[in-house]
Each structure stands twice: as C-alpha cells, then as structure tokens.
C-alpha cells in the first residue's frame, strides 16, 4: 500500500523558516511529479510548488523567492524549504505524488494527510 507521510509543520513567527518533508512509502515502480499544495481556512486548495522527476520546478507567484522545492529520488522524498514566512502562509500543507505502484501498475496521484503550518507572533 502506497502512503505519503508529511512532517515538519508547526508554529513559527513571521519572518521565520520551516522545512517540510514528504516521504512516499510502499512498493513503488516509479514516481513522476511531486508537489506541495496548501489550503487556508475558507479558501480553495492551491498549488505551492511542484517538481518533476528530472528536477524541473514551478511555483506559485506568491512564494517565488521564498520557498524552494527539492526532491531526493533515492529516498522517494520531496521537500519544501519555506523562508520569510508571513501570516498569509498559514494553511494546511499537502504533498502529492504522481506515481505508479507495483501492485496495480496504474499511474495516479496520491495525497498525504496534510501538515499544519501556522505563522503567528
């Protein structure tokens, strides 16, 4: 069974930093793109940043220059380094992975359970 498990969320002061991690576990044949989304209270889930298996990235304009996405293919893990955090970054952060599990060999997108990031003084 494939699972995505996020870690690294928490409470941080404005201007601070956090690093989120998301590890994919289970019998996986291949992982394609991985990404981070976030959902603030009363708002729709939005893309924060994504990265392909080859390392190409894209990110939302609101986080450009502050957030960096990276991945370790050997560990099936994606990271989100978040710097210069503001209260507007407060949200539940979800990772996802477009992957092909060995059990079914059917490619689809999997989601993590989410991790809370709160930026407040």
Buried (B, 14 or more C-beta within 10 A) or exposed (E): EBEBBBEBBEEBEEEBEBBBBBBBEBEBEEBEBBBBBBBBEEEEBEBBBBBBBEEEBEBBEEBEEBBBBBBEEEEBBBBBBBBEBEEEBBBBBBBBBBBBBEEEEEEEEBBBEBBEBBBEE
